[in-house]
Amino acid sequence: MIEVTELTKYYGARRALDRCSFRIGQGEIVGLVGKNGAGKTTILKILSGQLLPTEGQAMIDGQSVEDNSIAARAKIGYLPEIPPLYGEMTVSNYLRFACRLRGVPSEQTENRVIKAVYYTGLKEVATQRLGTLAKGYQQRVGIAQAIIHSPPVVLLDEPMASLDPIQIVQIRDLILSLKNQHTVLFSSHILSEVTQICERVILLDEGTIKAQGREDEIRSELLHRRRLSLLIRGTSDRLKEVLAPLGNIEMVIEPFDGRKGSELISASITTEQDIREQVGRMCVEGGLGLLELREERHGLEHLMLQLLEGGGSEPS
């Protein structure tokens, strides 16, 4: 339903996307995840026909967003980060207006509005003005206008931004319910929310796709880098000297519990190999007091943060 091939976008001299490629099948819910400025909105704007790519191709249900823009746009519903709402209109009148914009036949309009209101949980506010609604309800209205014409593909840009915890749960459940009738691609910078909704995740950083797949696939890909945590009685200089034969490892050393002048130091080592036994033996033979040695295992969100903050190295 969505096919992106070698997608590249420049804004002047700045490269916003760099040869991004992915496919999304019918009925999938996929999350596009990355920090602010990673390129998520640029991808959604290209897919929705608002921007043209500099290079590469994007297809919606077999239609090129560049060569067959009208046909491609007819197949999508789109919610930008700021919902396109008119505060003086009531919910029902706004959805009727959205039907006209989307070319829904007049004889079908009322039925479509009733279904959208029911489907998105807007019945109790259907006669209220949009400007009086809480943020969570405004997001529901934004999703309702995106699905009012029954598009096969729904694109949602940060649909849970600025919501409180209860509203996040409600919008999450609403997005999950779209799976039965739509293919959904939505962006977010909150990985923990995305993994509760999506079958697959696309990790984006500085316009480049760093990883994509199911949560377990990404976890396996990221876990090729191991992080060891040590608590040592000794000095940082001596520890560096003892572990120098290991060669290419990334190591961060600091006083234990922040106490300067303490004889205890904590260290973290990032490596691609399981070197726990070797590190333990070298510390003992080197006369260091090895009080703790463990391999840290983190959730996917922590692993993603490591990946996006510099090739897997742990921030100091």
LUMSE-28265 format. One record per residue: residue in one letter; x, y, z of N, C-alpha, C in turn; residue number from 1. Coordinates in steps of 0.1 Angstrom, whole numbers, always signed. Each point is the difference from the previous one (the first is absolute). Example, Ala and Ser with C-alpha at 12.3 -4.5 7.8 and 13.67 -1.06 7.14 Angstrom:
# residues 2
 res  n_px  n_py  n_pz ca_px ca_py ca_pz  c_px  c_py  c_pz   n
   A  +132   -57   +78    -9   +12    +0    +9   +12    +0   1
   S    -4   +11    -7    +9   +11    +0    -8   +11    +8   2
***
This chain:
# residues 316
 res  n_px  n_py  n_pz ca_px ca_py ca_pz  c_px  c_py  c_pz   n
   M    +8   -12    +0    -8   +12    +0    +9   +13    +0   1
   I   +11    -1    +7   +10   +11    -1   +13    -5    -4   2
   E    +6    +6   -10   +13    -5    -4    +9   +12    -3   3
   V   +11    +1    +8    +9   +11    -1   +14    -5    -4   4
   T    +6    +5   -11   +12    -5    -5   +10   +11    -2   5
   E   +11    -1    +7   +12   +10    -1    -5   +14    +1   6
   L    -9    +3    +9    -6   +13    +1   +10   +10    +6   7
   T    +3   +11    -7    +9   +10    +4    -6   +14    -1   8
   K    +2    +9   +10    -6   +13    -1   +10   +10    +5   9
   Y    +2   +11    -7    +8   +11    +4    -8   +12    +2  10
   Y    +3    +8   +10    -6   +13    +2   +12   +10    -2  11
   G    +1    +5   -13   +12    +7    -3   +13    -9    +1  12
   A    +9    +4    +8   +12    -8    +1    -1   -11   +11  13
   R   -11    +1    +8    -1    -9   +11    -7   -13    -4  14
   R    +6   -11    +2    -6   -13    -3    -9    -5   +11  15
   A   -13    -1    -2   -10    -4   +10    -2   -15    +0  16
   L    +0    -6   -12    -1   -14    -1   +11    -6    -9  17
   D    +5   -11    +3   +11    -6    -7    -3   -15    -4  18
   R    -5    -2   -12    -2   -13    -6    -7    -9    +9  19
   C   -12    +4    +5    -8    -8    +8    -9   -10    -8  20
   S    -1   -12    +5    -8   -10    -7    -7    -9   +10  21
   F   -13    -2    -2    -8   -10    +8   -13    -3    -7  22
   R    -6   -11    +4   -13    -4    -5    -9    -3   +11  23
   I   -13    +3    -2   -10    -2   +10   -12    -7    -7  24
   G    -4   -12    +5   -10    -8    -6   -14    +4    +5  25
   Q   -10    -6    -7   -14    +3    +4    -3    -4   +14  26
   G    -7    +9    +7    -4    -3   +14   +10    +1   +11  27
   E   +13    +4    -4   +10    +2   +10    -1   +13    +7  28
   I    +4    +1   +12    +2   +12    +8   +15    +1    +2  29
   V    +6   +10    -5   +15    +2    +0    +3   +14    +6  30
   G   +10    +0    +9    +4   +12    +7   +13    +5    -6  31
   L    +0   +13    -3   +12    +7    -4    +5    +8   +12  32
   V   +12    -4    +5    +5    +5   +13   +13    +7    -2  33
   G    +2   +11    +7   +12    +8    +0    -1   +12    +8  34
   K   +12    +6    +2    +0   +13    +8    -6   +11    -9  35
   N    -3   +11    +6    -5   +12    -7   +10    +4   -11  36
   G    -4    +2   -12    +9    +3   -11    +6   -12    -7  37
   A    -5   -12    +3    +6   -12    -6    -4    -2   -14  38
   G   -11    +7    -4    -5    -2   -14   -14    -7    -1  39
   K    -6    -2   +12   -13    -7    +0   -11    +8    -8  40
   T    -1   +12    +4   -10    +9    -7    +2    +1   -15  41
   T   +13    +1    -3    +3    +1   -15    -5   -12    -7  42
   I    +2   -12    +5    -4   -12    -7   -16    +0    -1  43
   L    -7    +4   +11   -14    +1    -1    -5   +10    -9  44
   K    +7   +11    -1    -5   +11   -10    +3    -4   -14  45
   I   +10    -8    -3    +2    -5   -13   -11   -11    -3  46
   L    -3    -9    +9   -10   -10    -3   -14    +6    -1  47
   S    -2   +11    +6   -13    +7    -1    -1   +10   -11  48
   G   +11    +1    -8    -1    +9   -12    +3   +14    +3  49
   Q    +4    +4   +12    +3   +14    +3   +14    +4    -5  50
   L    +9    -9    -1   +14    +2    -4    +4    -9   -11  51
   L    +8    +4    -9    +6    -9   -10   +14    -5    +5  52
   P    +3   -12    -2   +14    -5    +3   +10    +6    -9  53
   T   +12    +2    +5   +11    +4    -9    +5   -12    -9  54
   E    +0   -12    +7    +3   -12    -8    -8   -11    +6  55
   G    -1   -11    -7    -7   -12    +5   -14    +0    -3  56
   Q    -8   -10    +5   -14    -1    -4    -8    -5   +12  57
   A   -12    +5    +1   -10    -4   +10   -13    -4    -6  58
   M    -5   -11    +3   -12    -6    -6   -11    -2   +11  59
   I   -12    +4    -3   -12    -3    +9    -9   -10    -8  60
   D    -1   -12    +4    -9   -10    -6    +2    +0   -15  61
   G   +13    +0    -4    +4    -1   -14    +0   +13    -8  62
   Q    -4   +11    +7    +0   +13    -7   +12    +8    +5  63
   S    +7    +6   -10   +12    +9    +4    -5   +13    +5  64
   V    +5    +4   +11    -4   +13    +6    +5   +12    -9  65
   E   +10    -3    -8    +5   +10    -9    -7    +0   -14  66
   D    -1   -11    -6    -5    -1   -14   -15    -1    +0  67
   N    -6    -5   +11   -15    -2    +0    -5    +6   +14  68
   S    +3   +12    +2    -2    +6   +13   -15    +0    +4  69
   I    -9    +4    -9   -14    +0    +4    -5   -14    +3  70
   A    +3   -10    -8    -4   -14    +3    +6    -5   +13  71
   A   +13    +4    +3    +6    -5   +12    -7    +7   +12  72
   R    -2   +13    +0    -6    +7   +11   -15    -4    +3  73
   A    -6    -5   -11   -14    -5    +2    +0   -13    +9  74
   K   +11    -6    +2    +1   -13    +7    +5    +2   +14  75
   I    +2   +13    +5    +5    +2   +13    -9    +9    +8  76
   G    +1    -2   +14    -5    +9    +9   +12    +5    +8  77
   Y    +0   +13    +3   +12    +6    +6    -3    +9   +12  78
   L    +7    -2   +11    -1    +8   +12   +13    +6    +2  79
   P    +2   +14    -2   +13    +6    +3    +1    +2   +15  80
   E   +12    +4    +4    +3    +1   +14   -10   +10    +7  81
   I    -3   +10    -7   -10   +10    +5   -13    -3    -8  82
   P   -11    -5    +7   -12    -4    -8    -6   +12    -7  83
   P    -4    -2   -13    -5   +11    -8   -14    +4    +4  84
   L    -3    +5   +11   -13    +3    +5    -4   +14    +0  85
   Y   -13    +3    -2    -5   +14    +1    -8    +1   +13  86
   G    +5    +8    +9    -6    +1   +13   -14    +4    +1  87
   E    -5    +7    -9   -14    +5    +0   -10   -11    -5  88
   M    +5   -10    -6    -9   -10    -5    -3   -11   +10  89
   T   -12    -6    +0    -3   -11    +8    +7   -13    -5  90
   V    +1   -10    +8    +6   -13    -5    -7    -5   -12  91
   S   -13    -1    +1    -8    -6   -11    +1    +8   -13  92
   N    -1   +13    +1    +1    +9   -12   +14    -1    -6  93
   Y   +10    -1    +9   +14    -1    -5    +1   -13    -8  94
   L    -5   -11    +5    +1   -13    -7    -8    +0   -13  95
   R   -11    +7    +0    -8    +2   -13    +9    +7   -10  96
   F    +7   +11    +5    +9    +8    -9   +11    -9    -5  97
   A    +6    -9    +9   +10    -9    -5    -5   -10   -10  98
   C   -12    -4    +1    -6    -9   -11    -1    +8   -13  99
   R    -4   +12    +0    +0    +8   -13   +14    +1    -6 100
   L   +10    +3    +9   +14    +2    -5    +5   -13    -6 101
   R    -5   -11    +5    +5   -14    -4    -9    -5   -11 102
   G   -10    +7    -5    -8    -5   -11   -10   -11    +4 103
   V    -3    -1   +12   -10   -10    +4   -14    +4    -5 104
   P    -7    -9    -7   -13    +4    -6    -9    +5   +11 105
   S    -8   +10    -3    -9    +7   +10    -9   -10    +7 106
   E    -5   -10    -8   -10   -10    +6    +7    -9   +10 107
   Q   +13    +0    +0    +8    -9   +10    +5    +8   +12 108
   T    -1   +13    -1    +7    +9   +10    -4    -3   +14 109
   E   -14    +0    +2    -5    -1   +14    +4   -14    +6 110
   N    -1   -10    -8    +4   -13    +5   +15    -1    +3 111
   R    +8    +6    -8   +15    +1    +3    +3    +7   +12 112
   V    -7   +12    +2    +2    +8   +12    -4    -8   +13 113
   I   -12    -7    -1    -4    -8   +12   +10   -11    +3 114
   K    +5    -7   -10    +9   -10    +2   +13    +5    +6 115
   A    +5   +11    -5   +13    +5    +4    -1    +5   +15 116
   V   -12    +7    +3    -2    +4   +14    +0   -12   +10 117
   Y    -7   -10    -4    -1   -12    +8   +13    -7    +1 118
   Y    +7    -1   -11   +12    -8    +0   +11    +7    +8 119
   T    +0   +13    +0   +11    +7    +7    -4    +5   +14 120
   G   -12    -4    +5    -5    +4   +13    -3   +14    +2 121
   L    -6    +6   -10    -3   +15    +0   -15    +3    +3 122
   K    -8   -10    +2   -14    +2    +1    -4   +10   +10 123
   E    +6    +0   +12    -4   +10   +10    +4   +14    -2 124
   V    +9    +2   -10    +4   +14    -3    -3    +4   -15 125
   A    -9    -8    -6    -2    +2   -14    -6   +14    -4 126
   T    -7    +6   +10    -6   +14    -3    +9   +11    +6 127
   Q   +11    -3    +6    +8   +10    +6    +9    +7   -11 128
   R    +4   +12    +3   +10    +7    -9   +14    -6    +2 129
   L    +7    -1   -10   +13    -6    +0   +10    +8   +10 130
   G    -2   +13    +0    +9    +8    +8    -2    -2   +15 131
   T   -11    -6    +4    -3    -3   +15    +5   -14    +4 132
   L    +4    -8    -9    +4   -14    +3   +14    -1    +7 133
   A    +1   -10    +9   +13    -3    +5    +9    -6   -11 134
   K   +13    +0    +3   +10    -4   -11    -3   -15    -4 135
   G    -3    -8    +9    -3   -14    -4   -12    -1    -9 136
   Y   -10    +7    +2   -12    +0    -9    +4    +6   -14 137
   Q    +8   +10    +0    +4    +6   -12    +8   -10    -9 138
   Q    +9    -8    +7    +7   -10    -7   -10   -10    -6 139
   R   -10    -4    +8   -10    -9    -5    -7    +5   -13 140
   V    -3   +13    +0    -6    +7   -11    +9    -1   -12 141
   G   +13    +3    +3   +10    -1   -11    +1   -14    -6 142
   I    -1   -10    +8    +0   -14    -5   -13    -2    -8 143
   A   -11    +5    +5   -13    -2    -6    +0    +6   -15 144
   Q    +6   +12    -1    +0    +6   -14    +9    -8    -9 145
   A   +10    -7    +6   +10    -8    -8    -6   -13    -5 146
   I   -11    -5    +7    -5   -12    -5   -14    +1    -5 147
   I    -6   +12    -1   -14    +3    -4    -3    -6   -13 148
   H   +10    +0    -9    -2    -5   -14    +4   -14    -2 149
   S    +3    -8   +11    +4   -14    +0   +12    -2    -9 150
   P   +11    +7    +2   +12    -2    -8    +7   -13    +4 151
   P    +7    -6    -9    +7   -12    +3   +13    +2    +9 152
   V    +5   +13    -1   +13    +3    +7    -3   +12    +9 153
   V    +4    +0   +13    -1   +11    +9   +14    +4    +5 154
   L    +3   +13    -1   +13    +5    +4    -3    +9   +12 155
   L    +7    -2   +11    -2    +8   +12   +13    +5    +5 156
   D    +1   +14    +1   +13    +6    +5    -1    +4   +14 157
   E    +7    -7    +9    +0    +2   +14   -14    +1    +6 158
   P    -8   -10    -2   -14    +0    +5    -1    +1   +15 159
   M   +10    -4    +8    -1    +0   +14    +8   +11    +7 160
   A    +5   +10    -8    +8   +11    +5    -9    +9    +9 161
   S    +5    +4   +12    -6    +9    +9   -13    -5    +7 162
   L    -1   -13    -1   -12    -6    +7    +4    -5   +14 163
   D   -10    +0    +9    +2    -5   +13    +0   -15    +0 164
   P    +4    -7   +11    +1   -15    -1   -13    -7    -3 165
   I   -12    +5    +5   -13    -6    -3    -3    +2   -15 166
   Q    +3   +12    -5    -3    +3   -15    +9    -9    -9 167
   I   +12    -2    +5   +10    -8    -8    -6   -14    -2 168
   V    -5    -6   +11    -6   -13    +0   -12    -1    -9 169
   Q    -8   +11    +0   -12    +0    -8    +4    +1   -15 170
   I    +9    +9    -3    +4    +1   -14    +7   -13    -5 171
   R    +8    -6    +9    +7   -12    -4   -10   -11    -3 172
   D   -11    -1    +8   -10   -10    -3    -7    +3   -13 173
   L    -2   +13    -3    -7    +4   -12    +9    -4   -12 174
   I   +13    +2    +1    +9    -3   -11    +0   -15    -3 175
   L    +0    -8   +11    -1   -14    -1   -12    -5    -7 176
   S   -11    +7    +2   -13    -4    -6    +0    +3   -15 177
   L    +9    +8    -5    +0    +3   -14    +5   -11    -9 178
   K    +7   -10    +7    +7   -11    -8   -10    -8    -8 179
   N   -12    -1    +5   -10    -9    -8    -3    +5   -13 180
   Q    +1   +14    -2    -5    +5   -13   +11    +9    -7 181
   H   +11    +2    +6   +10    +9    -6   +14    -5    +3 182
   T    +9    +5    -9   +15    -1    +3    +4   +13    +6 183
   V    +7    -1   +11    +4   +12    +8   +15    +2    +1 184
   L    +4   +12    -3   +14    +4    +3    -1   +12    +8 185
   F    +6    +0   +12    +0   +12    +9   +14    +2    +6 186
   S    +2   +13    +2   +13    +4    +5    -1    +3   +15 187
   S   +11    -2    +7    +1    +3   +14   +15    +1    +5 188
   H    +3    +7   +10   +13    +0    +6    +0    -8   +13 189
   I   -12    -6    +3    -1    -8   +13    -1   -15    -4 190
   L   +12    -7    +1    +0   -14    -5    -8    -9    +8 191
   S    -2    +3   +14    -8    -9    +8   -14    +0    -4 192
   E    -5   +11    -5   -14    +0    -5    -1    -7   -13 193
   V   +10    +2    -9    -1    -6   -13    +0   -16    +1 194
   T    +8    -5    +9    +2   -15    +0   -13    -6    +6 195
   Q    -9    +7    +7   -12    -5    +4   -11    -1   -10 196
   I    +3    +7   -12   -10    +1   -10    +4    -8   -13 197
   C   +13    +1    -3    +4    -3   -14    +6   -15    -1 198
   E    -2    -6   -11    +6   -12    -3   +15    +2    -4 199
   R    +2   +11    -6   +14    +3    -4    +4   +15    +3 200
   V   +12    +2    +1    +5   +14    +4   +11    +3   -10 201
   I    +1   +13    -5   +10    +5    -8    +8   +11    +8 202
   L   +12    -2    +3    +8   +10    +8    +7    +9    -9 203
   L    -2   +13    +1    +5   +10    -9    +9   +10    +8 204
   D   +11    +3    -6    +9   +10    +7    +7    +8   -11 205
   E    -1   +14    +1    +6    +9    -9    -2    -4   -15 206
   G   -13    -4    -2    -4    -4   -14    +4   -13    -5 207
   T    +6    -9    +9    +5   -13    -4    -7   -10    +8 208
   I    -5   -11    -6    -6   -11    +7   +11    -9    +6 209
   K    +0    +0   +14   +10    -7    +7    -3   -15    +2 210
   A   -13    -3    +2    -4   -13    +2   -15    -1    -3 211
   Q    -5   -12    -4   -15    -1    -2    -3   -15    +1 212
   G   -12    -3    +5    -5   -13    +2    -9    -1   +12 213
   R    -2   -13    +4    -8    -2   +12    +9    +3   +12 214
   E    -6    +2   +12    +7    +4   +12   +11   -10    +3 215
   D    -3   -13    -1   +10   -10    +3   +12    +0   -10 216
   E    -3    +3   -13   +10    +1   -10    +9   +11    +2 217
   I    -5   +12    +4    +8   +12    +2    +8    -2   +13 218
   R    -6    -6   +10    +7    -3   +12   +13    -9    -3 219
   S    -2   -10    -8   +10   -10    -3   +11    +8    -8 220
   E    -4    +9    -9   +10    +7    -8    +8   +10    +9 221
   L    -6    +6   +10    +6   +10    +8    +9    -7   +11 222
   L    -4   -12    +4    +7    -6   +11   +14    -6    -4 223
   H    +4    +2   -13   +13    -5    -3   +11    +8    +7 224
   R    -4   +11    +6    +9    +8    +9    -4    -3   +14 225
   R   +10    -5    +8    -2    -3   +14    +5   +11    +9 226
   R    -6    +2   +11    +5   +10   +10    +2    -7   +13 227
   L   +13    +1    +4    +4    -6   +13    +1   +11   +10 228
   S    -4    -3   +12    +1   +10   +11    +9    -6   +11 229
   L   +10    +8    +4    +9    -5   +10    +1    +9   +12 230
   L    +2    -5   +12    +3    +7   +12   +14    -5    +5 231
   I    +9   +10    +0   +14    -4    +3    +6    +8   +12 232
   R    +8    -7    +8    +8    +7   +10   +14    +2    -6 233
   G    +3   +12    -3   +12    +3    -7    +0   +14    -6 234
   T    +8    +3   -10    +0   +13    -6    -3    -2   -15 235
   S    -5   +11    -6    -4    +0   -14   +13    -3    -9 236
   D   +11    +6    +4   +12    -2    -8    +4   -14    +0 237
   R    -1    -7   +12    +4   -14    +0    -9    -9    -8 238
   L   -13    +4    +1   -10    -8    -8    +3    +1   -15 239
   K    +2   +12    -4    +3    +2   -15   +13    -8    -4 240
   E   +10    +0    +9   +12    -8    -2    -2   -15    -1 241
   V    -8    -5    +9    -3   -14    +1    -8    -5   -12 242
   L   -10    +8    -5    -9    -4   -10    +5    +4   -14 243
   A   +12    +7    -1    +5    +5   -12    +2   -11   -11 244
   P    +4   -13    +4    +1   -11   -10   -13    -3    -7 245
   L   -11    +4    +5   -13    -3    -7    -1    +8   -13 246
   G    +7   +11    -1    +0    +7   -13   -12    +9    -1 247
   N    -8    -3   -11   -11    +9    -4   -12    -2    +8 248
   I    -1    +6   +12   -12    +1    +8    -3   +14    +3 249
   E   -13    +3    +3    -4   +13    +5    -2    -1   +15 250
   M    +7    +9    +7    -1    -1   +15    -2   +14    +6 251
   V    -9    +0    +9    -3   +13    +8    +3    -4   +15 252
   I    +8    +9    +6    +4    -3   +14    -3   +13    +8 253
   E    -6    -2   +12    -3   +11    +9    +0    -4   +14 254
   P    +2    +9   +10    +0    -4   +14   -13    -6    +4 255
   F    +0   -11    +8   -12    -6    +4    -8    +9    +8 256
   D   -13    +1    -3   -10    +8    +7    +4   +15    +0 257
   G    +9    +4    -9    +3   +14    -2   +10    +5   +11 258
   R    +6    -8    +8    +9    +4   +10   +14    +2    -5 259
   K    +5   +12    -1   +13    +2    -5   +10    -5   +10 260
   G   +11    -5    -4   +10    -5    +9    -3   -14    +6 261
   S   -11    -6    -4    -4   -13    +5    +9   -10    -6 262
   E    +3   -11    +7    +8   -11    -5    -9    -9    -9 263
   L   -13    +3    +0    -9    -8    -8    -3    +7   -13 264
   I    +0    -7   -11    -4    +6   -13    -9    -9    -7 265
   S    -9    +6    -8    -9    -8    -8    +4    +2   -15 266
   A    -2   -10    -7    +4    +1   -14   -10    -8    -9 267
   S    -2    +5   -12    -9    -7   -10    +8    -2   -12 268
   I    -1   -12    -6    +7    -4   -12   -10    -4   -10 269
   T    +1    +5   -12    -8    -4   -11    +8    -7   -10 270
   T    -5   -12    -4    +8    -8    -9   -10    -9    -8 271
   E    +5    -6   -11    -8    -9    -8    +2   -15    +4 272
   Q    +9    -2    +9    +3   -14    +4    -4    -2   +15 273
   D    -2   -13    +4    -2    -3   +14   +13    -2    +6 274
   I    +5   +10    +7   +13    +0    +6    +0    +0   +15 275
   R   -11    -4    +6    -2    +1   +15   +11    -9    +7 276
   E    +2   -12    -5   +10    -8    +7   +14    +5    -1 277
   Q    +3    +6   -12   +13    +5    -3    +3   +13    +9 278
   V   -10    +8    +1    +1   +13    +8    +2    -4   +15 279
   G    -8    -9    +4    +1    -4   +14   +14    -6    +4 280
   R    +5    -8    -9   +13    -6    +2   +11   +11    +0 281
   M    -1    +9    -9   +10   +10    -2    +0   +10   +12 282
   C   -12    +3    +6    +0    +8   +11    +6    -6   +13 283
   V    -3   -13    +2    +5    -7   +11   +15    -2    -1 284
   E    +5    -4   -12   +14    -2    -2    +8   +14    +1 285
   G    -7   +11    -3    +6   +13    +0    +0    +6   +13 286
   G    -5    -7   +11    +0    +6   +13   -11    +9    +3 287
   L   -10    +0    -8   -12    +9    +3   -10    -8    +8 288
   G    -7    +7    +9   -11    -6    +7   -13    +0    -8 289
   L    -4   -11    -6   -12    -1    -8   -12    -3    +9 290
   L    -8   +10    +3   -11    -1    +9   -13    -4    -8 291
   E    +0    +4   -13   -13    -3    -7    +4    +0   -15 292
   L    -6   -10    -7    +1    -1   -15   -13    -6    -5 293
   R    -7    +8    -8   -13    -5    -5    -2    +6   -14 294
   E    -8    -7    -8    -4    +4   -13   -13    +7    +1 295
   E    -2   +12    -4   -12    +7    +1    -9    -3   -12 296
   R   -13    -2    +3   -10    -2   -10   -11   +10    +2 297
   H    -2    +7   -11   -10   +11    +1   -11    -3   -10 298
   G   -11    +8    +2   -11    -1    -9    +3    +6   -14 299
   L    -9    -2    -9    +2    +5   -14    +2   +15    +0 300
   E    -7    +8    +8    +1   +14    +0   +15    +4    +4 301
   H    +6    -6   +10   +13    +3    +3   +10    -4   -11 302
   L    -2   -11    -6    +8    -4   -11    -1    +9   -12 303
   M   -12    +5    -3    -2    +9   -11    +8   +13    +3 304
   L    -1    +5   +13    +7   +12    +4   +15    -2    -2 305
   Q    +6   -11    +3   +14    -3    -2    +3    +1   -15 306
   L    -8    -6    -8    +2    +0   -14    +0   +14    -6 307
   L   -10    +8    +4    -2   +13    -6   +10   +11    +6 308
   E    +7    -4   +11    +9   +10    +6   +14    -3    -3 309
   G    +2    -8   -11   +14    -2    -4    +5   -14    -2 310
   G    -6    -7    -9    +5   -13    -3    +1   -10   +11 311
   G    -9    +1   +10    +0   -10   +10    +8    +4   +13 312
   S    +7   +10    +0    +8    +4   +12    -9    +6   +10 313
   E    +4    -3   +13    -8    +4   +11    +3   +15    +3 314
   P   -10    +9    +2    +4   +13    +3    +6    +1   +14 315
   S   +10    +9    +1    +7    +1   +13    -7   +10    +9 316
***
